């Protein structure tokens, strides 16, 4: 990762990507805190002075891996410059948002910190209205990368989706029932039927009375 000398120290530049994350936000905060107090100077592009579009250029350059100095834009070509840096039209919470009109521009960092230059008669400062000032008629943002969970290369592939038209699986047979406590795989006996009362006592045979007289 490259670094840029600001006179008092070095700031690591961000990798050339079109999305930023928490590490990028930290780097941008370090940048704006270090250049805070830089005098306002129209067309300036160095720690000795800059204007509103110069500061926004520094922020956009740092977020996209470009050299912070020497590659500035102005409000007249800001749209084309931000498109070239991967910005998208509109605004987005948690992104690097930039707003501008024909005479002023400012930025809001992904954590919500507003930064500007030339507001309230001063130079670069942390604060102000940021990108969401009512006077701005145009907005663009640099989206934030979402962390993706790491995938285990040794993990088995996911099962295929179920076929809604597949026939139902067959009913389990004796061989499909796991043995319990060493017993063989046998189906359980059928449930008993309704209770039947036991037969009554057996009656003794009738006595033989012989032929019947007529």
Secondary structure, DSSP 4 states (H G I P E B T S, - for coil): --EEE-SS-EEEPPPS-S-B-HHHHHHHHHHHHHHTTPPB-TT-EETTEE-HHHHHHHHHHHHTT--SSS----TTTHHHHHHHTT-EES--TTSEEEEE-SS-EEEE-TTS-EEEESGGG-SEEE-SSGGG-TT--EEEEEPBPPP-PPPPTTSPPPPPPP-TTSPPPPPP-GGGSPPSTT----PPPPPP-S--PPP-PPPPPPP---SPP-
